[in-house]
Amino acid sequence: MNGYTRASALGPITDFVETRGGSIERVFNRVDLPLALLDNPDLPLPLTEQFKILSEAGREIGDPFFGAAIGRFVRMDKLSAFGAWVCGAPTLASAIDRSHRGLNRFLQTATVLQLRVFGGRARWSIEFLDPGNDGRFQNELLGVSYLIDGVRSFAGRSWTPTIVRSTCAGATQAAALEKVFEAPVMYGASASAVEFDAALLSATGQQKVYADPTVAPPIPPVTGHREDVAALSAIALLEGRPKIDWVASKLQTSRRSLQRSLEAEGVSFSSVLDGLLLDRARLLLKTTNRGVTDIAFQLGYSDAAHFSRAFRRWTGVMPSQYRNDNCKLAPDA
């Protein structure tokens, strides 16, 4: 099952890598992703690509437990509108319920959260179903770090788990992780988890009012290559016009195989790309005061004329007319 997350799930990766003497630009170059992704936290990102980023970041700074190390600085309430909504629940139990109900819709797919209560102890686990392997362990460490911070939102910032269950391979790795998590670590778990006193489920923490996550667009379900192509093209668009060869490489397939898969779904790469460009063009025309030339460049066109002809072909009107008909914006300050 291929999964997607929001780019916001990467956490404060830039500052952490740079303060440890590494280059976040080199990390993104090695995984062949635009660095501008960090400035677009709501964009869907394939889980396998997040795995790769965390893996390369660990190699960049020489930290085999990078996911856990950066996890010491992540905050659940900063994890998009979804994380803030979870932390705004009245109790820890209701926060966990919110995370279970909303995770796959608003933040991350192909991910399973589970809560078990037994013998006065609670175990909250996270498991990734995506088949990607490179960097999976780092992502598991980051995931359990978010669980820890979620509990701390209600139990207090000094709280530590009774035990952390990790998929790490042996006692040596577990001992290293204990220094990071500042809690006992059990190795060889089938899924990463934190255990704590079940009485904490009724903890209220500091109540705050947060926005509902529905203000952000949901993570679209991926039922075929059409959705994959659209999501990856939106990322590529941060640096220029998306290329089918780049998208195919990210999907670990050939250009021709991808074309055949799209044909079987009744679409083509160009038609999916046109739909993405049209949606983005409409949004920019309706919600910003950017000039048509600026919008054309952002969408990967060489000039305004090419963009205007494409927009007229899609909608029957020129961009300027569409803007006049659909919005009345005040001039930029």
C-alpha positions in Angstrom: 0.0 0.0 0.0 1.6 3.3 -1.1 1.1 6.0 1.4 1.2 9.8 1.4 1.9 12.3 4.2 2.0 16.1 4.4 5.4 17.8 4.0 4.7 19.3 7.5 5.5 15.8 9.0 9.2 16.4 8.3 9.3 18.6 11.3 12.2 21.1 11.9 14.5 19.2 9.7 16.3 22.2 8.1 17.4 23.8 11.4 18.4 20.5 12.9 20.6 19.4 9.9 22.2 22.8 9.6 23.0 23.1 13.3 24.7 19.7 13.2 27.0 20.9 10.4 25.1 19.3 7.5 23.5 20.8 4.4 19.8 20.3 3.9 20.3 21.4 0.2 22.6 18.4 -0.3 20.1 16.1 1.3 17.3 17.2 -1.0 19.6 17.1 -4.0 20.5 13.5 -3.2 16.8 12.4 -3.0 16.0 14.5 -6.1 13.3 16.7 -4.5 12.8 20.5 -4.6 14.0 22.2 -1.4 11.0 24.5 -1.7 8.9 21.5 -0.4 9.9 22.7 3.1 8.0 25.9 2.4 4.9 24.1 1.3 3.9 22.1 4.4 0.4 21.2 3.1 1.6 19.4 0.0 1.1 15.7 -0.1 4.4 13.8 -0.1 4.9 10.1 -0.8 5.8 8.3 2.4 8.7 6.6 0.5 10.1 10.0 -0.2 9.9 11.1 3.4 11.7 7.8 4.3 14.5 8.8 1.9 14.8 12.3 3.2 15.2 11.1 6.8 17.6 8.5 5.7 19.8 10.9 3.8 19.6 13.5 6.6 20.9 10.9 9.0 23.8 10.0 6.6 24.5 13.7 6.1 25.2 14.4 9.8 26.4 10.8 10.6 23.5 10.0 12.9 22.0 6.5 12.6 19.1 7.6 14.9 18.3 10.9 13.2 14.6 10.2 13.3 14.7 10.0 17.1 17.1 12.9 17.4 15.0 15.3 15.5 12.0 13.9 17.3 13.2 15.6 20.4 12.3 19.0 18.8 9.0 18.1 17.1 5.7 19.4 18.4 2.4 17.6 17.7 0.5 20.9 17.9 2.7 22.3 15.1 2.0 19.3 12.8 -0.5 21.1 10.5 -4.1 21.8 11.5 -4.5 18.1 12.2 -1.9 18.0 15.0 -3.3 21.2 16.5 -6.8 19.8 16.5 -5.6 16.6 18.2 -3.8 18.6 21.0 -6.9 20.7 21.5 -9.0 17.7 22.6 -10.3 17.8 26.2 -8.4 14.7 27.4 -5.5 12.5 26.3 -8.0 9.7 25.5 -10.1 12.0 23.3 -6.9 13.3 21.6 -5.8 9.7 20.8 -9.3 9.1 19.4 -9.1 12.2 17.2 -5.7 11.1 15.9 -7.0 7.6 15.0 -10.1 9.1 13.3 -8.3 11.8 11.4 -4.8 10.6 10.6 -5.5 8.9 7.3 -7.7 11.7 6.1 -5.8 14.8 7.1 -2.2 13.9 7.6 -0.9 10.5 6.5 -2.2 7.4 4.7 -0.9 3.8 4.9 -0.3 4.4 8.6 -2.1 2.6 11.4 -2.4 3.9 15.0 -3.6 1.5 17.7 -4.3 1.9 21.4 -4.3 -1.1 23.8 -5.0 -0.9 27.5 -4.0 -3.8 29.8 -3.1 -4.2 33.4 -3.2 -0.5 34.2 -0.9 0.3 31.3 -1.7 1.9 27.9 0.3 1.1 24.7 0.0 3.5 21.8 1.6 2.2 18.6 2.2 3.4 15.1 2.8 1.2 12.1 3.6 2.1 8.4 2.1 -0.1 5.7 4.0 1.6 2.8 6.4 -0.9 1.2 9.3 1.6 1.0 12.3 0.3 3.0 15.1 2.9 2.7 14.7 5.2 5.7 11.7 3.3 7.2 13.4 2.9 10.5 14.2 6.6 10.7 10.5 7.4 10.0 9.4 4.9 12.7 11.7 6.8 15.2 10.1 10.1 14.1 6.6 8.7 14.3 7.1 7.4 17.9 8.5 10.8 18.8 5.3 12.5 17.7 3.4 10.0 19.9 5.6 11.0 22.8 5.0 14.7 22.3 1.2 14.0 21.9 1.2 12.5 25.4 3.3 15.3 26.8 0.7 17.8 25.6 -1.5 16.4 28.4 0.9 14.8 30.9 3.4 17.7 30.9 6.6 18.5 29.1 8.8 16.6 31.6 6.9 13.3 31.1 8.7 10.3 29.7 7.3 6.9 28.6 7.3 3.9 30.9 8.9 2.1 27.9 9.4 2.7 24.2 9.0 -0.3 22.0 11.2 -0.1 18.9 11.8 -2.1 15.7 15.6 -1.6 16.3 17.7 -4.8 15.9 19.3 -5.4 19.2 20.5 -4.3 22.7 23.2 -2.0 21.3 20.8 0.1 19.3 18.2 0.0 22.1 20.8 1.4 24.5 21.7 4.2 22.1 18.0 5.1 21.7 17.5 5.1 25.5 19.9 8.1 25.6 17.8 10.0 23.1 14.3 9.1 24.4 15.4 9.2 28.0 13.3 6.1 28.6 13.8 2.3 28.6 13.7 0.9 25.1 12.6 -2.6 24.1 14.0 -3.8 20.8 12.6 -6.1 18.2 9.0 -4.8 18.3 6.7 -5.5 15.4 5.5 -1.8 15.6 6.9 1.3 17.3 5.0 2.2 20.4 5.0 4.1 23.7 3.7 2.6 27.0 2.4 4.7 29.9 0.2 4.6 32.9 -3.4 4.2 31.7 -4.5 6.8 34.3 -3.0 9.4 32.1 -5.8 8.9 29.5 -8.0 11.1 31.6 -5.3 13.9 31.8 -6.6 17.3 30.6 -3.4 19.2 30.1 -3.6 22.9 29.1 -6.8 23.5 27.1 -6.5 25.6 24.0 -8.8 26.3 21.1 -7.5 25.1 17.8 -8.9 25.2 14.2 -10.7 22.2 12.8 -8.4 20.3 10.4 -11.1 20.4 7.7 -9.7 23.9 6.9 -6.9 22.1 5.1 -7.5 19.9 2.0 -7.7 16.2 2.9 -5.0 13.8 1.7 -6.5 12.3 -1.4 -6.9 8.6 -1.6 -4.6 7.0 -4.1 -6.6 4.5 -6.2 -4.3 4.5 -9.3 -1.4 6.2 -11.0 -3.5 9.2 -11.9 -3.5 10.4 -8.2 0.2 9.5 -7.9 1.1 11.6 -11.0 -1.0 14.6 -9.8 0.6 14.6 -6.3 4.2 14.2 -7.6 3.6 16.8 -10.4 2.5 19.3 -7.7 5.9 18.8 -6.0 7.8 19.1 -9.2 5.9 22.2 -10.0 7.8 24.0 -7.2 10.9 24.1 -9.4 9.4 24.1 -12.9 7.3 22.2 -15.4 6.9 18.5 -14.2 8.6 15.9 -16.4 7.1 12.4 -16.9 10.5 10.8 -16.6 11.0 12.3 -13.1 7.5 11.2 -12.0 8.1 7.7 -13.4 11.4 7.4 -11.5 9.7 8.4 -8.3 7.1 5.7 -8.9 9.9 3.2 -9.6 8.7 2.4 -13.0 9.6 3.2 -16.6 8.2 6.1 -18.7 6.4 3.6 -21.0 5.0 1.5 -18.2 3.6 4.7 -16.5 2.0 5.8 -19.8 0.4 2.4 -20.2 -1.0 2.5 -16.7 -2.4 5.9 -17.2 -4.0 4.8 -20.6 -5.6 1.9 -18.7 -7.2 4.5 -16.4 -8.5 6.6 -19.4 -6.1 9.5 -19.0 -2.6 10.6 -20.1 0.3 12.3 -18.4 -0.5 15.6 -20.3 -4.2 15.5 -19.3 -3.4 14.9 -15.6 -0.8 17.7 -15.8 -3.3 20.1 -17.5 -5.8 19.4 -14.7 -3.2 20.3 -12.1 -2.1 23.4 -13.9 -5.6 24.6 -14.4 -6.5 24.1 -10.7 -3.3 26.0 -9.7 -3.9 28.8 -12.2 -7.5 29.3 -11.0 -6.4 29.4 -7.4 -3.6 32.0 -8.1 -5.9 34.1 -10.2 -8.6 34.1 -7.6 -6.6 34.5 -4.4 -3.6 36.6 -5.4 -2.7 39.8 -7.2 0.2 38.2 -9.1 0.5 39.3 -12.7 -0.3 36.8 -15.5 3.4 36.7 -16.5 4.4 35.8 -12.9 1.8 33.1 -12.7 2.9 31.7 -16.1 6.5 31.4 -14.9 5.4 29.7 -11.6 3.5 27.2 -13.6 6.5 26.4 -15.8 5.6 28.3 -18.9 8.2 30.2 -20.8 6.1 33.3 -21.2 2.6 34.7 -20.6 1.4 34.1 -24.1 1.8 30.3 -23.9 0.1 30.2 -20.6 -2.8 32.5 -21.8 -3.4 30.3 -24.8 -3.5 27.2 -22.7 -5.8 28.8 -20.1 -8.2 29.9 -22.9 -8.2 26.4 -24.3 -9.1 25.0 -20.9 -11.7 27.5 -19.9 -12.8 29.4 -23.0 -11.6 32.7 -21.5 -8.3 34.6 -21.0 -6.7 34.6 -17.5 -7.4 38.3 -17.1 -11.1 37.9 -17.9 -11.3 34.9 -15.5 -9.9 37.0 -12.7 -12.3 39.9 -13.4 -15.2 37.6 -13.5 -14.4 35.6 -10.3 -12.8 38.0 -7.8 -12.3 41.5 -6.7 -9.0 41.8 -4.9 -7.6 44.9 -3.3 -4.2 46.0 -4.6 -1.2 44.5 -2.8 0.2 46.7 0.0 
